[in-house]
Amino acid sequence: MMRLAPVFLIAVLAAASLTAQAPPTIDDVGWLQGCWRMTRPDGFTEEFWLPPAGGAMIGVSRTVRGGRMTEYEFATVRVIEGKLAYDVKPSGQSQTVFPLAKVSPTEIVFENTEHDFPQRVIYRKTADGITGRIEGTLNGQSRSVDFPYRRCQTTPTFAPG
């Protein structure tokens, strides 16, 4: 019976360390900060995230096509109802909250299964930038859209280029 005691103790300590893990904080998603740009033949999409401060990050994005802004978003990542969440207000749409579903040093997944589309907002580090991704079901069909961004200058641009 003495031989089982150390194994049992190790198992108990391992389980305790798993359950005692602190919930993710804004610093865990801080790698999202900066200016990110995806260029297209007819324009670009830029997303700019302020660094973590005060327990939150603030983001803004815009899409410019044919020399005019066609879409924009205002977003925060902050604690809502005790959990990190992506709170977004896209142009012409209602504000929506996507609670954090998963975070790692290279991926952030926010999910709201009650939202029409998307149900998931994902950011992943890549070798040369980040990829933003929205995914879910729309009209009964699985759908996803990727936004492959590369780091741009540290402040948003004010003219196409």
DOROKE-134242 format. One record per residue: residue number from 1; x, y, z of N, C-alpha, C in turn. Coordinates in steps of 0.05 Angstrom, whole numbers, plus 32768, in hexadecimal, padded with zeros to 4 digits. Example, Ala and Ser with C-alpha at 12.3 -4.5 7.8 and 13.67 -1.06 7.14 Angstrom:
DOROKE-134242
   n  nc1  nc2  nc3 cac1 cac2 cac3  cc1  cc2  cc3
   1 8108 7F8E 809C 80F6 7FA6 809C 8108 7FBE 809C
   2 8101 7FD3 808E 8111 7FEB 808F 8102 8001 809D
This chain:
DOROKE-134242
   n  nc1  nc2  nc3 cac1 cac2 cac3  cc1  cc2  cc3
   1 8010 7FE8 8000 8000 8000 8000 8011 8019 8000
   2 8029 8018 800B 803B 802E 800C 8043 8037 7FF0
   3 8045 8024 7FDD 804D 802A 7FC2 8038 803A 7FB3
   4 801F 8037 7FB9 8009 8046 7FAC 8007 8062 7FB6
   5 800F 8067 7FCE 800D 8082 7FDA 801B 8097 7FC9
   6 8035 8093 7FC2 8042 80A8 7FB1 8033 80AD 7F96
   7 802A 8098 7F8A 801C 809A 7F70 8002 80AA 7F74
   8 7FF4 80A2 7F89 7FDB 80B0 7F8F 7FE0 80CE 7F95
   9 7FF5 80D4 7FA4 7FFB 80EF 7FAB 8002 80FF 7F92
  10 8012 80F4 7F80 8019 8101 7F67 8000 8107 7F57
  11 7FEE 80F3 7F55 7FD5 80F7 7F46 7FC4 810E 7F52
  12 7FC2 810E 7F6C 7FB3 8123 7F7A 7FBF 813F 7F75
  13 7FD9 8141 7F77 7FE7 815A 7F73 7FE4 8163 7F56
  14 7FE6 8151 7F43 7FE2 8158 7F26 7FC6 8162 7F21
  15 7FB2 8155 7F2C 7F97 815D 7F29 7F92 8178 7F35
  16 7F9D 817D 7F4D 7F9A 8197 7F5A 7FA7 81AD 7F4A
  17 7FBE 81A8 7F3D 7FCA 81BD 7F2E 7FBA 81C3 7F15
  18 7FAD 81B0 7F09 7F9C 81B4 7EF2 7F84 81C5 7EF9
  19 7F77 81BF 7F0F 7F5F 81CE 7F17 7F66 81E9 7F23
  20 7F7E 81ED 7F2B 7F86 8206 7F38 7F91 821A 7F23
  21 7F91 8213 7F0A 7F9B 8225 7EF5 7F8B 823F 7EF5
  22 7F99 8255 7EF3 7F8B 826F 7EF2 7F7E 8272 7ED7
  23 7F67 827F 7ED6 7F59 8283 7EBC 7F6A 8295 7EAA
  24 7F67 8293 7E90 7F77 82A4 7E7E 7F72 82C2 7E84
  25 7F87 82D1 7E80 7F85 82EE 7E84 7F8A 82FC 7E6A
  26 7F87 8316 7E6A 7F8B 8326 7E51 7FA8 8324 7E48
  27 7FBB 831F 7E5A 7FD7 831C 7E52 7FDB 8303 7E41
  28 7FCA 82EF 7E45 7FCC 82D6 7E35 7FC5 82DA 7E18
  29 7FB7 82F0 7E11 7FB0 82F5 7DF5 7FBF 830E 7DEB
  30 7FD2 8318 7DFA 7FE1 8330 7DF3 7FF0 832F 7DD9
  31 7FF6 8317 7DCF 8004 8314 7DB6 7FF4 831E 7D9E
  32 7FDA 8324 7DA2 7FC9 832F 7D8D 7FCF 834C 7D88
  33 7FDC 835A 7D9B 7FE0 8377 7D98 7FF0 837E 7D7F
  34 7FEA 8395 7D74 7FF8 83A0 7D5D 7FE6 83A5 7D46
  35 7FF3 83AC 7D30 7FE4 83B1 7D17 7FE8 839A 7D04
  36 7FD1 8391 7CF9 7FD1 8379 7CE7 7FC3 8381 7CCD
  37 7FCE 8378 7CB7 7FC3 8381 7C9D 7FC2 8369 7C8A
  38 7FAB 8368 7C7C 7FA7 8354 7C66 7FA2 8365 7C4D
  39 7FB3 8362 7C39 7FB1 8371 7C20 7FA3 8360 7C0B
  40 7F91 836E 7BFC 7F83 8361 7BE6 7F88 8372 7BCD
  41 7F83 8368 7BB5 7F87 8378 7B9D 7F77 8392 7B9D
  42 7F5F 8392 7BA9 7F4E 83AA 7BA8 7F4E 83B9 7BC2
  43 7F60 83B2 7BD5 7F60 83C0 7BEF 7F6E 83B1 7C05
  44 7F65 83B5 7C1D 7F72 83A8 7C34 7F5E 83A7 7C4C
  45 7F65 8396 7C5F 7F58 8396 7C79 7F6E 8399 7C8E
  46 7F6A 83AC 7CA0 7F7C 83B0 7CB6 7F6E 83AB 7CD1
  47 7F7D 83A0 7CE3 7F73 839C 7CFE 7F89 83A6 7D11
  48 7F81 83B7 7D24 7F94 83C2 7D36 7F8B 83BD 7D53
  49 7F9D 83B0 7D63 7F97 83A9 7D7F 7FAA 83B8 7D91
  50 7F9F 83C7 7DA4 7FAF 83D4 7DB9 7FB9 83BE 7DCC
  51 7FD1 83C3 7DD8 7FDB 83AF 7DEB 7FC9 83AC 7E04
  52 7FCC 8396 7E12 7FBC 8392 7E2B 7FC1 83A9 7E3E
  53 7FAC 83B4 7E4A 7FAE 83C8 7E5F 7F93 83C9 7E6D
  54 7F94 83CA 7E87 7F7B 83CC 7E96 7F6A 83B3 7E94
  55 7F76 839D 7E8D 7F67 8384 7E8B 7F58 8380 7E70
  56 7F60 8391 7E5C 7F51 838F 7E42 7F64 8396 7E2B
  57 7F5B 838E 7E13 7F67 8397 7DFA 7F51 83A3 7DEA
  58 7F57 83B8 7DDA 7F44 83C5 7DC8 7F4E 83C1 7DAC
  59 7F3B 83B9 7D9A 7F42 83B5 7D7E 7F2F 83C4 7D6C
  60 7F3A 83CB 7D55 7F29 83D7 7D40 7F33 83CC 7D25
  61 7F20 83C9 7D13 7F28 83C0 7CF8 7F18 83CE 7CE3
  62 7F23 83CE 7CCB 7F15 83DA 7CB5 7F1D 83CC 7C9B
  63 7F0B 83CB 7C89 7F10 83C0 7C6E 7F0C 83D6 7C5A
  64 7F20 83DA 7C49 7F1F 83EF 7C35 7F20 83E0 7C1A
  65 7F0D 83E6 7C09 7F0C 83DB 7BEE 7F06 83F1 7BDA
  66 7F14 83F2 7BC4 7F0F 8406 7BB0 7F12 8422 7BBB
  67 7F23 8426 7BCF 7F28 8441 7BDA 7F14 844A 7BEE
  68 7F01 8439 7BF7 7EEE 8442 7C0B 7EEB 842C 7C20
  69 7EE5 8435 7C39 7EE1 8422 7C4F 7EC6 8414 7C4A
  70 7EC7 83F9 7C4A 7EAE 83EA 7C46 7EA4 83DC 7C5F
  71 7EB6 83D7 7C72 7EAF 83CA 7C8C 7EC1 83D4 7CA2
  72 7EB7 83D2 7CBB 7EC7 83D9 7CD2 7EBD 83C9 7CEA
  73 7ECD 83C7 7CFF 7EC6 83BA 7D18 7ED4 83C8 7D2F
  74 7EC6 83C8 7D46 7ED2 83D0 7D5F 7ED0 83B8 7D72
  75 7EE6 83B2 7D80 7EE6 8399 7D90 7EF6 839E 7DAA
  76 7EEF 838E 7DBE 7F00 838D 7DD6 7F03 836F 7DDD
  77 7F19 8369 7DEA 7F1C 8350 7DF8 7F1F 8357 7E15
  78 7F0C 834E 7E26 7F0B 8356 7E42 7EFB 8341 7E51
  79 7EFB 8343 7E6B 7EEC 8331 7E7C 7ECF 833A 7E7C
  80 7EBE 8327 7E75 7EA1 832B 7E75 7E95 8313 7E83
  81 7E86 8318 7E98 7E7A 8303 7EA8 7E8F 82EF 7EB2
  82 7EA6 82FA 7EBB 7EBA 82E9 7EC7 7ECD 82DA 7EB4
  83 7ECA 82DF 7E9A 7EDA 82D0 7E87 7EE3 82E3 7E70
  84 7EFB 82DF 7E66 7F04 82EE 7E4F 7EF0 82EA 7E38
  85 7EEB 82FF 7E29 7ED8 82FE 7E13 7EE0 8312 7DFD
  86 7ED8 830C 7DE5 7EDB 831E 7DCE 7EC0 832B 7DCA
  87 7EC0 8345 7DCD 7EA8 8355 7DCC 7EAA 8367 7DB3
  88 7E9A 8362 7D9F 7E9E 836E 7D85 7E85 837C 7D7A
  89 7E89 8393 7D6D 7E73 83A2 7D60 7E7B 83A7 7D43
  90 7E73 8395 7D31 7E79 8399 7D14 7E67 83AF 7D08
  91 7E70 83BB 7CF2 7E61 83CF 7CE5 7E45 83C5 7CDD
  92 7E31 83D5 7CE5 7E15 83CE 7CDE 7E09 83B6 7CEC
  93 7E16 83AB 7D01 7E0C 8393 7D0E 7E0B 8398 7D2C
  94 7DFD 8386 7D3A 7DFB 8387 7D57 7E15 837F 7D64
  95 7E1A 838A 7D7C 7E30 8382 7D8C 7E2D 8365 7D95
  96 7E42 8355 7D95 7E41 8339 7D9C 7E59 8332 7DAE
  97 7E54 8321 7DC2 7E69 8318 7DD4 7E6F 82FB 7DCE
  98 7E89 82F4 7DCB 7E92 82D9 7DC7 7EA5 82D2 7DDE
  99 7E9B 82C2 7DF1 7EAC 82BA 7E08 7EC5 82A9 7DFE
 100 7EDA 82AB 7E0E 7EF2 829C 7E07 7EED 827E 7E0A
 101 7EF4 826F 7DF6 7EF1 8252 7DF6 7F0C 8244 7DFA
 102 7F21 8251 7DF0 7F3B 8244 7DF1 7F51 8259 7DED
 103 7F67 8256 7DFB 7F7E 8268 7DF6 7F97 8258 7DFA
 104 7FAB 825E 7DE9 7FC5 8252 7DEA 7FD9 8268 7DE2
 105 7FF3 8263 7DE3 8006 8277 7DDA 8004 827D 7DBC
 106 7FF5 826D 7DAD 7FF3 8272 7D90 7FD7 8273 7D85
 107 7FC3 8270 7D96 7FA7 8270 7D8D 7F94 827B 7DA2
 108 7F80 828A 7D99 7F6B 8294 7DAA 7F51 828C 7D9C
 109 7F3E 8280 7DAA 7F24 8278 7D9F 7F0E 8283 7DB1
 110 7EFD 8293 7DA4 7EE5 829E 7DB2 7ECD 8291 7DA5
 111 7EB9 828B 7DB5 7EA2 827C 7DAA 7E87 8285 7DB6
 112 7E74 8289 7DA4 7E58 828F 7DAC 7E46 827F 7D9A
 113 7E3D 8268 7DA4 7E2D 8255 7D93 7E11 8260 7D8E
 114 7E09 8275 7D9C 7DEE 8281 7D97 7DEE 8295 7D81
 115 7E06 829E 7D79 7E07 82B3 7D64 7E02 82A7 7D48
 116 7DF6 82B7 7D36 7DEF 82AD 7D1C 7E08 82A4 7D0C
 117 7E1A 82B6 7D06 7E34 82B1 7CF9 7E45 82C9 7CFE
 118 7E5E 82C4 7D06 7E6B 82AB 7D0C 7E64 82A2 7D28
 119 7E6A 8289 7D2E 7E67 8280 7D4A 7E82 827F 7D58
 120 7E98 827F 7D48 7EB3 827F 7D53 7EC4 8295 7D46
 121 7ED4 82A3 7D57 7EE8 82B6 7D4D 7F03 82AC 7D57
 122 7F15 82A8 7D45 7F2F 829B 7D4B 7F46 82AC 7D42
 123 7F5B 82AE 7D52 7F74 82BB 7D49 7F8A 82A6 7D4E
 124 7F9B 82A3 7D39 7FB2 8291 7D3B 7FCB 829F 7D33
 125 7FE1 829A 7D42 7FFB 82A4 7D39 8004 8292 7D21
 126 8011 829F 7D0E 801C 8291 7CF8 803A 8298 7CF5
 127 8048 828C 7CE3 8064 8291 7CE0 806A 82AF 7CD8
 128 8057 82BB 7CC9 805C 82D6 7CC0 8046 82EA 7CC9
 129 8036 82E4 7CDD 8021 82F6 7CE6 800D 82E8 7CF8
 130 7FF4 82EE 7CF2 7FDE 82E0 7D00 7FC8 82DA 7CEB
 131 7FB7 82C7 7CF1 7FA0 82C2 7CE1 7F87 82C6 7CF2
 132 7F76 82D8 7CEA 7F5C 82DA 7CF7 7F49 82C7 7CE8
 133 7F37 82BB 7CF6 7F25 82A8 7CE9 7F09 82AA 7CF7
 134 7EF5 82AB 7CE6 7ED9 82A9 7CF1 7ECE 828F 7CE5
 135 7EBE 8281 7CF6 7EB3 8268 7CEC 7E99 8262 7CFB
 136 7E8A 8250 7CEF 7E71 8248 7CFA 7E5F 823D 7CE5
 137 7E45 823D 7CEB 7E31 8233 7CD9 7E1F 824A 7CD0
 138 7E1A 824C 7CB6 7E08 8260 7CAB 7DF5 8252 7C98
 139 7DDB 8255 7C9D 7DC7 8248 7C8C 7DCC 822A 7C8A
 140 7DD4 821E 7CA1 7DD7 8201 7CA2 7DF1 81F7 7C96
 141 7E03 8209 7C8D 7E1C 8201 7C80 7E34 820B 7C90
 142 7E48 81FA 7C94 7E60 8203 7CA1 7E6E 8217 7C8F
 143 7E79 822C 7C9C 7E86 8241 7C8D 7E9D 824C 7C9D
 144 7EB2 8254 7C8F 7EC9 8261 7C9D 7ED5 8276 7C8A
 145 7EE0 828B 7C96 7EEE 829F 7C87 7F08 82A5 7C95
 146 7F1F 82A4 7C87 7F39 82AA 7C93 7F42 82C6 7C8B
 147 7F51 82D2 7C9D 7F5C 82EC 7C99 7F7A 82EB 7C9F
 148 7F8B 82E4 7C8A 7FA8 82E2 7C8F 7FB5 82FE 7C91
 149 7FBC 8306 7CA9 7FC7 8320 7CAE 7FE6 831E 7CB1
 150 7FF3 8333 7CA8 800F 8337 7CAD 8012 8351 7CBE
 151 8026 8351 7CCE 802A 8369 7CDF 802F 8381 7CCD
 152 8023 8397 7CD4 8027 83B0 7CC5 8034 83C4 7CD8
 153 8036 83DD 7CD0 8042 83F1 7CE1 8033 83F2 7CFB
 154 8040 83FE 7D0F 8035 83FD 7D2A 801D 8410 7D2F
 155 8017 8421 7D1C 7FFF 8431 7D1D 7FEF 842C 7D04
 156 7FD5 842D 7D06 7FC5 8429 7CEE 7FCB 843D 7CD8
 157 7FC9 8435 7CBF 7FCE 8447 7CA9 7FB6 8459 7CA5
 158 7FBA 8470 7C99 7FA5 8483 7C94 7FA1 8487 7C77
 159 7FAE 8478 7C66 7FAA 8479 7C49 7FB1 845E 7C3E
 160 7FA4 8456 7C29 7FAB 843C 7C1D 7FC8 843B 7C15
 161 7FD4 8424 7C19 7FF0 8422 7C11 7FFE 840B 7C19
